[in-house]
Amino acid sequence: MTGHLLKIFSIGSLLTLSAAGASAATLTGTVMGSSATQAKKCFDGDKSTYFLGSYPSTYYYVRNWAGLDLGTPHVITKVGLTPAQGAAGACRFAVVQGANNSDFSDAIPIMIFKDELTSGKPTYLDVNTSRGFRYVRIVATNSQGYFAEIEFEGEEGEGDDTQFYQMTNLPLVSFVTPGMAEIKSKDDKHPGSYVSIVSDDGKTLLEDNSAQMKGRGNGSWTFPKKPFQIKFNKKQQPLDATAKAKKWTLINNYGDRTLMRNKVAFDISREAGMEFTPYCTFVDVIYNGEYEGCYQLCDQVEVNPGRVELTEMETTDIDGEELTGGYFVEVDAYAYQETSWFKSRRGTPVTIKSPDDDEIVSQQAVYIENHFNALESALFSSDFRDPENGYRKYLDLESFLRYFIVCELDGNLDSFWSMYMKKERGDDRFIVSPVWDVDLGFQNFGSPYPVNDMTDFLYTHSDASKADGMEAFVNRIVKDDKDAREQMSEIWSQLRYNGNFNYDFFEERIDAYAATLEESQKLNFVRWPILNQSVQKGQKIFGSYEGEVNNLKSYLKGRFPKLDTWLDLHEVAAIDAVIPDIDNSNAPVEIYDLSGRKVNTQQLNPGIYIRRQGSEVTKILVR
């Protein structure tokens, strides 16, 4: 190891020590690259020559890179990059990767050139990753490269796994498909992908070298910043998630310039006592060596413990009670694009999510279609309000009303474009849950604007997206059924007078998320400079991240009093925060939902319930 010398004098002796932080030797090796001929220009010591990779006249997927085979593993301690003259901007967000497979199939980020570089001059960054790598490279983000010179410094050795790289304070998710192949569509699957997730200031690494990556989403897939699905080789619980599962989503939030609308909407859902609220957390993402920006790692909406809790059917469940469930469906305006779906007699498109489309048998498909038709038939019958023979026989009304409240509060323009419902075995009712896909919430659109100037619910507006038949479906409940409106008023009032269902609580959450996102959002909007662009639904422009966040808060601040009026807020008695312990009375404790149905005390979801022990009856809130 070479470096400057510190001279330290002591009595009777002269000691020489390596200076702390002194540079290790510049490493050499066999040049590698997406174009080997071009890559050699990065290591020739001549700043006038530079790497120029392929890049078509119209945008499509491209990855240009140059690097070295060091012959043996080395712990990299410093990286230098000199941009070509006049091309510093093209080198920003260049991603440095280390690998121990020659095809970089196990490549992990060890540094990113986050800041602006200077044309023709080297920028050196210290690397703090403890694992040793035989192969190292720099990948250009969305450019031909324009690398004039690349330098790696380090020490030979395999190192250890005590320290890895995070780009910001957020966890860093990186994945490499076999051969760095492009993910071309939401159905384009890439098994054998390598996925790494670094968190806890680089101290924790989750990696899977046999995961499957694919695209996901419908409208969101059309954006240049793509959404993805991770399917791990075995069930994982990444980043302290609630569920342990194979499938996880990476939500791109391209059209949401606050980058937090889904997360705030999930907070509202959780506080409203929805049966299932998806987990999500903010992350940075690197896709095949290219920096993609700030995302959210979220639950996959699927039947799975800790997600949609439901009896999973076998192909042999074709008659009797076994045929009655469980089913998970989605009222879905995109249903026609799916494999397993139907259109109800009233024209409502419905996707069957579970049983899976490659496992469901004809008897099950016919049963759930007929059962949904029975719901709609009862809803539009003359005696639809009848508690025994009306639509309540087929719909868990409380779950629908809580869903409606959340959607009107978060202002999701797509609330009834997509609506998830499950039906359990032996239960005729559909339960509505969860809330999902709220990037158009909190008035993130041009019309109607401002939402709180409306004199009716948001879903009624002509610009609100609804699957065929859904406006009439919702009208029948919230406008034509006065008993349902009274029940919704009771739920709203209980939420407002108990717990955290108020603007101040959510404002604190929003401010905390903005602080968490401070560094990541700045980098995201350099990568995707859209703060002054409308990318969907004629969005209003606020010109800055702070302005976008203030728009969200301004909407929510005005929404609470608006819904207080429309939902007839009234004072209610305070309720206990948790279920009281069973006292010494001989009478058993029984728990009922607000519709009067007895529920299992061992399987209570968040919400408001009635507790009865003998003659003592109280309302309780379960969180």
C-alpha positions in Angstrom: 0.0 0.0 0.0 1.4 3.4 -1.0 0.6 6.8 0.5 1.8 9.9 2.3 4.0 9.3 5.3 3.4 10.8 8.8 6.6 11.3 10.8 6.1 10.7 14.4 9.0 11.4 16.8 9.3 9.6 20.1 12.1 9.3 22.6 15.0 7.3 21.0 13.1 6.3 17.8 11.6 7.4 14.6 8.3 5.8 13.4 6.7 6.0 10.0 3.0 5.3 9.6 0.5 5.4 6.7 -1.7 8.4 6.8 -5.3 7.8 7.8 -7.4 7.7 4.7 -4.4 7.6 2.3 -5.2 6.5 -1.3 -4.8 2.8 -2.1 -3.1 1.8 -5.4 -4.9 2.5 -8.7 -6.1 -0.9 -9.8 -5.5 -2.5 -13.2 -7.1 -5.4 -15.0 -8.7 -6.7 -18.1 -11.0 -4.1 -19.7 -14.6 -5.0 -20.0 -17.6 -3.1 -21.4 -20.9 -3.1 -23.3 -18.5 -2.1 -26.1 -15.0 -3.4 -25.3 -13.4 -1.1 -27.9 -15.1 1.9 -26.5 -14.4 0.8 -22.9 -10.6 0.8 -23.5 -10.8 4.6 -23.9 -11.7 4.9 -20.2 -8.4 3.4 -19.1 -5.9 4.8 -21.6 -4.9 7.9 -19.5 -6.0 10.2 -22.3 -8.9 12.6 -21.3 -9.4 13.5 -25.0 -10.8 10.0 -25.8 -14.0 8.8 -24.3 -16.4 6.0 -24.1 -19.4 6.5 -26.5 -21.9 3.7 -26.3 -25.0 3.1 -28.3 -28.1 5.3 -28.0 -30.9 5.4 -30.6 -32.6 8.5 -31.9 -35.8 7.6 -30.1 -35.8 6.6 -26.5 -35.7 2.9 -25.6 -34.0 0.7 -23.1 -30.1 1.0 -23.2 -27.3 0.2 -20.8 -23.8 1.4 -21.6 -21.0 0.5 -19.2 -17.2 0.1 -18.8 -15.2 -1.7 -16.2 -12.4 -4.1 -15.2 -11.8 -7.7 -14.4 -9.4 -7.4 -11.5 -8.4 -11.0 -11.6 -9.1 -11.5 -7.9 -11.6 -9.9 -5.5 -10.7 -6.5 -4.2 -12.4 -4.2 -1.6 -12.9 -1.0 -3.5 -12.0 2.1 -1.5 -12.2 4.9 -4.1 -13.7 5.5 -7.6 -12.8 8.3 -10.0 -14.8 9.4 -13.0 -13.7 12.0 -15.6 -16.5 13.1 -18.0 -15.8 13.9 -21.6 -15.5 17.6 -22.4 -18.9 19.2 -22.5 -20.7 16.0 -21.4 -20.7 16.2 -17.6 -24.5 16.1 -17.5 -24.5 12.8 -19.2 -22.3 11.3 -16.5 -24.5 12.3 -13.6 -26.1 9.3 -11.8 -23.4 6.9 -13.2 -23.7 3.8 -11.0 -20.6 1.9 -9.8 -21.2 -1.8 -9.3 -19.2 -4.6 -8.0 -19.7 -8.3 -8.8 -18.1 -11.7 -8.5 -19.7 -13.3 -11.6 -18.2 -12.3 -14.9 -21.6 -11.5 -16.4 -22.3 -9.1 -13.5 -25.4 -11.2 -12.6 -24.7 -10.6 -8.9 -23.9 -6.9 -9.3 -24.5 -4.7 -6.4 -24.2 -0.8 -6.3 -21.2 0.4 -4.3 -21.4 4.1 -5.2 -23.4 6.5 -7.3 -22.2 9.9 -8.7 -25.2 11.8 -7.3 -23.9 15.3 -7.8 -23.0 17.3 -10.8 -19.6 16.5 -12.3 -17.1 18.8 -14.1 -16.3 18.3 -17.8 -12.7 17.1 -18.4 -11.9 16.9 -14.7 -11.9 13.9 -12.4 -14.4 13.5 -9.5 -13.2 11.1 -6.8 -15.6 9.4 -4.4 -14.7 7.3 -1.4 -16.4 3.9 -1.3 -17.6 2.4 2.0 -18.5 -1.2 1.0 -16.7 -4.0 2.8 -17.4 -6.9 0.3 -14.6 -7.7 -2.1 -15.3 -7.9 -5.9 -13.4 -9.3 -8.8 -15.4 -7.4 -11.4 -16.1 -3.6 -11.2 -17.8 -1.3 -13.6 -19.6 2.0 -14.1 -23.0 2.1 -15.8 -24.3 5.2 -17.4 -27.8 6.3 -16.4 -29.9 7.1 -19.5 -26.9 8.2 -21.7 -24.3 7.0 -24.1 -21.7 7.2 -21.3 -19.2 9.9 -22.3 -16.7 8.5 -19.8 -13.3 9.9 -20.5 -11.4 8.2 -17.7 -12.3 5.7 -15.0 -10.2 4.8 -12.0 -10.7 2.2 -9.2 -8.6 2.1 -6.1 -8.7 -0.7 -3.5 -7.0 -3.5 -1.7 -7.0 -7.2 -2.6 -9.2 -9.4 -0.5 -12.7 -10.9 -0.2 -13.7 -8.5 2.5 -16.8 -9.1 4.5 -20.5 -8.2 4.6 -20.6 -5.7 7.4 -21.1 -2.6 5.3 -23.0 -1.8 2.0 -24.0 1.3 0.1 -27.1 3.3 0.5 -27.7 6.2 -1.9 -29.7 8.3 0.6 -31.2 7.7 4.0 -33.8 5.5 2.3 -33.2 1.7 1.7 -31.7 1.0 -1.7 -33.4 -1.7 -3.9 -31.3 -2.9 -6.8 -32.0 -5.7 -9.3 -30.3 -7.3 -12.2 -32.1 -9.4 -14.8 -30.3 -12.2 -16.6 -28.2 -10.6 -19.3 -29.4 -7.2 -18.2 -32.5 -7.9 -20.3 -35.1 -5.2 -20.5 -38.4 -5.7 -18.8 -40.7 -5.0 -21.7 -44.2 -5.2 -20.3 -46.2 -5.9 -17.1 -46.3 -9.6 -18.2 -42.6 -9.9 -19.1 -41.2 -12.2 -16.5 -37.4 -12.6 -15.8 -36.7 -15.6 -13.5 -33.2 -15.9 -12.2 -32.8 -12.2 -11.4 -30.6 -10.9 -8.6 -32.2 -8.6 -6.1 -30.5 -6.8 -3.2 -32.1 -4.5 -0.6 -29.7 -2.5 1.6 -31.0 -0.8 4.7 -30.0 0.3 8.3 -27.3 2.7 7.1 -25.7 -0.1 5.0 -25.6 -2.6 7.9 -28.4 -4.9 6.6 -28.5 -6.7 3.2 -31.3 -8.9 1.9 -30.3 -10.6 -1.4 -31.8 -13.2 -3.6 -30.0 -14.5 -6.7 -32.9 -16.5 -8.0 -35.8 -14.0 -7.8 -38.2 -13.1 -10.6 -38.7 -9.6 -11.8 -41.5 -8.4 -14.0 -43.4 -5.2 -14.8 -46.8 -4.3 -13.2 -49.5 -1.8 -13.4 -51.8 -0.5 -16.1 -51.7 3.2 -16.6 -48.6 3.5 -14.5 -46.7 1.2 -16.9 -47.1 3.7 -19.7 -44.7 6.2 -17.9 -41.0 6.3 -18.6 -40.3 5.5 -14.9 -41.6 1.9 -14.8 -43.3 0.1 -11.9 -42.1 -3.5 -11.1 -42.9 -6.6 -9.1 -40.4 -8.6 -7.2 -41.1 -12.3 -6.6 -38.5 -13.7 -4.2 -37.4 -17.4 -4.5 -38.8 -17.9 -1.0 -41.0 -15.8 1.3 -39.3 -12.7 2.7 -40.2 -10.0 5.2 -38.3 -7.1 3.8 -37.7 -3.8 5.7 -39.8 -4.9 8.7 -42.9 -5.5 6.6 -46.0 -6.9 8.2 -46.4 -9.9 5.9 -44.0 -12.6 4.9 -44.5 -13.3 1.2 -42.8 -13.9 -2.1 -44.4 -11.1 -4.1 -43.7 -7.4 -3.5 -44.4 -4.3 -5.6 -42.2 -1.3 -6.5 -44.7 1.6 -7.0 -43.2 4.2 -9.3 -45.3 7.3 -8.2 -44.3 9.0 -11.4 -47.5 11.1 -11.6 -47.4 11.9 -7.9 -45.0 14.8 -7.4 -45.2 14.5 -3.6 -44.1 10.8 -3.9 -46.3 10.1 -0.8 -50.0 10.0 -1.8 -50.3 6.3 -1.6 -48.6 6.2 1.8 -50.8 8.9 3.3 -53.9 7.2 1.9 -52.8 4.0 3.5 -52.5 5.9 6.8 -56.0 7.1 6.4 -57.2 3.6 5.6 -55.4 2.2 8.7 -56.9 4.9 11.0 -60.4 4.3 9.5 -60.3 0.6 10.5 -60.1 -1.0 7.1 -59.8 -4.7 7.3 -56.4 -4.8 5.4 -54.2 -1.8 4.7 -51.1 -2.5 2.5 -47.7 -2.0 4.0 -45.4 0.4 2.1 -42.1 2.2 2.7 -40.0 4.7 0.6 -37.0 3.3 -1.2 -34.5 4.3 -4.0 -34.3 1.9 -7.0 -31.6 0.9 -9.4 -32.7 -1.2 -12.4 -29.9 -3.1 -14.3 -27.4 -0.6 -13.2 -29.4 2.5 -13.9 -30.7 4.9 -11.2 -34.5 5.0 -11.5 -35.5 7.3 -8.7 -37.7 7.2 -5.5 -40.3 4.4 -5.2 -42.4 2.7 -2.6 -41.9 -0.9 -1.7 -45.4 -2.2 -1.0 -47.4 -5.3 -0.3 -48.7 -7.2 -3.3 -52.5 -7.1 -3.1 -53.1 -10.9 -2.9 -54.5 -13.7 -0.8 -51.7 -14.3 1.8 -51.4 -14.3 5.6 -50.9 -10.8 6.7 -52.5 -9.5 3.5 -55.9 -10.5 2.3 -56.9 -13.2 4.8 -59.0 -15.8 3.0 -59.6 -19.5 2.7 -57.6 -20.6 -0.4 -59.5 -22.9 -2.7 -58.4 -26.2 -4.2 -59.4 -27.3 -7.7 -61.5 -30.0 -6.0 -63.7 -27.4 -4.2 -66.6 -27.7 -6.8 -69.7 -28.3 -4.7 -71.3 -27.8 -1.3 -69.9 -25.2 1.1 -66.4 -25.7 -0.3 -67.6 -24.1 -3.5 -68.6 -20.9 -1.7 -65.2 -19.6 -1.0 -62.9 -18.1 -0.7 -62.8 -15.7 -3.6 -61.0 -12.4 -4.1 -62.2 -10.2 -6.9 -61.7 -6.7 -8.3 -64.3 -4.5 -9.9 -61.8 -3.5 -12.6 -62.2 -1.3 -15.7 -59.1 -3.0 -17.1 -60.7 -6.5 -16.6 -60.9 -7.1 -20.3 -57.0 -7.3 -20.4 -57.0 -10.1 -17.8 -57.3 -13.9 -18.3 -59.8 -14.6 -15.6 -62.7 -12.1 -15.6 -66.4 -11.7 -16.3 -68.9 -8.9 -17.1 -72.0 -8.9 -14.8 -75.5 -8.8 -16.2 -75.5 -5.1 -15.5 -72.2 -4.7 -17.4 -69.8 -4.3 -14.5 -66.3 -5.7 -15.4 -64.9 -7.9 -12.6 -61.4 -9.6 -12.5 -61.1 -12.8 -10.5 -57.9 -12.5 -8.5 -58.2 -15.7 -6.5 -58.3 -18.5 -7.2 -55.4 -17.8 -9.6 -56.3 -17.8 -13.3 -54.2 -20.9 -13.9 -55.9 -22.8 -11.0 -59.5 -21.7 -11.1 -62.0 -24.3 -12.5 -65.2 -23.7 -14.4 -67.5 -24.4 -11.5 -65.8 -21.8 -9.3 -65.8 -19.2 -12.1 -69.5 -19.7 -12.7 -70.3 -19.6 -9.0 -68.5 -16.3 -8.2 -70.0 -14.7 -11.3 -73.5 -15.8 -10.3 -72.9 -14.6 -6.8 -71.8 -11.1 -7.9 -74.9 -11.0 -10.1 -77.0 -11.9 -7.1 -75.5 -8.9 -5.2 -76.3 -6.5 -8.0 -79.8 -8.0 -8.5 -80.5 -7.5 -4.8 -79.1 -4.0 -4.8 -81.3 -2.9 -7.6 -84.5 -4.7 -6.4 -87.5 -2.9 -5.0 -86.8 -4.2 -1.5 -83.0 -3.5 -1.6 -83.1 -1.9 1.8 -84.5 -5.0 3.5 -81.9 -6.2 6.0 -82.7 -9.9 5.3 -83.5 -10.1 1.6 -81.9 -6.9 0.3 -78.3 -6.3 -0.8 -77.0 -6.5 2.8 -77.3 -10.3 2.4 -74.5 -10.1 -0.2 -72.5 -7.1 0.9 -70.7 -6.3 4.1 -72.1 -2.8 4.3 -69.8 -1.5 7.0 -66.7 -2.4 5.0 -68.1 -0.6 1.9 -68.9 2.5 3.9 -65.5 2.6 5.5 -64.0 2.2 2.0 -66.2 5.0 0.7 -65.2 7.3 3.6 -61.5 6.7 3.0 -61.9 7.3 -0.8 -63.8 10.6 -0.4 -61.4 11.8 2.3 -58.3 11.0 0.2 -60.0 12.4 -2.9 -59.1 9.4 -5.2 -60.4 10.1 -8.7 -60.1 6.4 -9.5 -61.9 5.0 -6.4 -64.5 3.1 -8.4 -62.4 2.4 -11.4 -61.0 -0.3 -9.3 -62.5 -1.8 -6.1 -61.3 -5.0 -4.4 -63.8 -7.4 -2.7 -63.4 -10.8 -1.0 -65.9 -13.5 -0.2 -65.2 -16.0 2.5 -66.3 -19.6 2.5 -69.7 -20.0 4.2 -70.4 -16.3 4.1 -72.6 -14.8 1.5 -71.3 -11.3 1.9 -68.6 -9.5 -0.1 -66.2 -7.5 2.1 -64.7 -4.4 0.4 -60.9 -4.0 1.0 -58.2 -2.8 0.5 -57.7 0.8 -0.7 -55.1 0.8 -3.5 -53.6 3.0 -6.2 -54.1 6.6 -4.9 -51.6 8.5 -7.1 -54.5 10.6 -8.4 -55.8 11.3 -4.8 -55.6 14.6 -2.9 -56.6 16.7 -5.9 -53.7 15.6 -8.1 -55.5 16.5 -11.3 -56.9 19.5 -13.2 -60.6 18.8 -13.0 -62.5 19.1 -10.7 -60.3 21.6 -9.0 -60.4 22.6 -6.2 -62.3 19.5 -5.1 -63.7 21.1 -2.0 -65.7 23.6 -4.1 -67.9 20.7 -5.2 -71.4 20.4 -3.8 -71.5 16.6 -4.1 -69.2 13.7 -3.5 -66.1 13.4 -5.7 -67.2 10.1 -7.3 -70.2 11.8 -8.9 -68.1 14.2 -11.0 -68.0 13.5 -14.7 -64.1 13.4 -14.6 -64.1 10.8 -11.9 -63.0 7.4 -13.4 -65.5 4.6 -12.8 -65.9 1.1 -14.2 -69.2 0.5 -16.1 -72.1 0.4 -13.7 -70.3 1.6 -10.6 -71.8 5.1 -10.3 -75.2 3.6 -10.1 -74.0 0.9 -7.7 -72.6 3.6 -5.3 -75.6 5.9 -5.7 -77.9 3.1 -4.7 -76.2 2.8 -1.3 -75.1 6.3 -0.4 -77.9 8.2 -1.9 -81.0 5.9 -2.0 -80.5 4.0 1.2 -81.1 6.4 4.2 -80.3 3.7 6.7 -76.9 3.3 5.0 -76.3 7.0 5.2 -77.2 7.0 8.9 -74.7 4.1 9.5 -72.0 6.0 7.6 -72.7 9.1 9.7 -72.2 7.0 12.8 -69.0 5.5 11.5 -67.7 9.0 10.5 -68.6 10.5 13.9 -67.0 7.7 15.8 -63.8 8.1 13.8 -63.8 11.9 14.2 -64.4 11.9 18.0 -62.1 9.0 18.8 -58.5 8.3 17.7 -56.5 10.2 15.1 -59.0 11.0 12.4 -58.2 14.7 12.2 -56.2 17.0 10.0 -53.5 17.8 12.6 -52.6 14.1 12.9 -52.2 13.6 9.1 -50.4 16.9 8.7 -47.7 15.7 11.1 -47.4 12.5 9.0 -47.1 14.5 5.8 -44.4 16.7 7.2 -42.5 13.7 8.5 -42.7 12.0 5.1 -41.5 15.2 3.4 -38.5 15.3 5.8 -37.7 11.7 5.2 -37.9 12.2 1.4 -35.8 15.4 1.4 -32.7 14.0 -0.3 -34.3 11.3 -2.4 -37.0 13.6 -3.9 -34.4 16.1 -5.0 -32.5 13.4 -6.8 -35.7 11.9 -8.2 -36.7 15.2 -9.8 -33.2 15.6 -11.4 -33.6 12.2 -12.9 -37.2 12.9 -13.9 -37.6 16.8 -14.2 -41.4 17.0 -14.2 -42.1 19.4 -11.3 -43.2 21.9 -14.0 -45.0 19.4 -16.2 -48.5 17.8 -16.1 -48.1 14.1 -16.8 -51.7 13.0 -16.3 -55.2 14.3 -15.9 -54.3 17.9 -16.6 -52.5 18.3 -13.2 -52.1 21.7 -11.7 -48.5 22.8 -11.5 -47.0 24.2 -8.3 -43.4 24.5 -9.5 -41.6 23.0 -6.5 -41.7 20.0 -4.2 -42.8 22.2 -1.3 -45.6 23.6 -3.4 -46.8 20.1 -4.3 -46.9 19.0 -0.6 -48.7 22.2 0.3 -51.4 21.4 -2.3 -51.9 18.0 -0.7 -52.2 19.5 2.8 -54.5 22.3 1.7 -56.9 19.9 0.1 -56.9 17.6 3.2 -57.4 20.6 5.6 -60.5 21.6 3.7 -61.8 18.1 3.2 -62.5 17.2 6.9 -65.0 20.1 7.5 -66.6 19.4 4.1 -67.3 15.8 5.0 -68.3 16.7 8.5 -71.2 18.5 6.8 -72.1 16.0 4.2 -71.8 13.0 6.5 -73.7 14.7 9.4 -71.0 14.8 12.0 -72.6 14.5 15.5 -71.2 14.1 18.9 -70.7 10.6 20.2 -69.6 9.2 23.5 -65.9 8.4 23.9 -65.0 4.8 23.5 -62.2 2.7 25.0 -58.9 2.5 23.1 -58.6 -1.3 23.6 -60.8 -4.2 24.5 -61.1 -4.2 28.3 -59.9 -7.2 30.2 -62.5 -9.7 31.2 -63.7 -8.9 34.7 -64.6 -11.4 37.4 -68.3 -11.6 36.3 -69.5 -15.0 35.3 -71.1 -13.6 32.2 -69.1 -14.3 29.0 -67.7 -11.4 27.0 -69.2 -11.1 23.5 -68.1 -8.8 20.7 -70.4 -7.6 17.9 -69.9 -5.4 14.8 -72.0 -2.3 14.3 -74.5 -4.2 12.2 -75.2 -6.5 15.2 -73.3 -9.6 14.0 -71.3 -11.5 16.6 -67.6 -11.8 15.8 -64.7 -13.9 16.9 -62.7 -12.1 19.6 -59.5 -13.8 18.4 -59.8 -12.5 14.9 -60.7 -8.8 15.3 -59.6 -6.4 12.6 -59.2 -2.7 13.4 -62.5 -1.0 13.8 -65.3 -0.1 16.1 -67.2 -2.8 17.9 -69.8 -3.4 20.6 -68.7 -5.2 23.7 -71.3 -7.0 25.8 -70.9 -8.7 29.2 -74.1 -9.6 30.8 -76.1 -6.3 30.9 -73.1 -4.1 30.4 -72.8 -2.8 26.8 -70.0 -0.5 25.7 -68.4 0.6 22.4 -64.8 -0.2 21.9 -62.1 0.8 19.3 -59.7 -1.9 18.2 -56.5 -0.7 16.5 
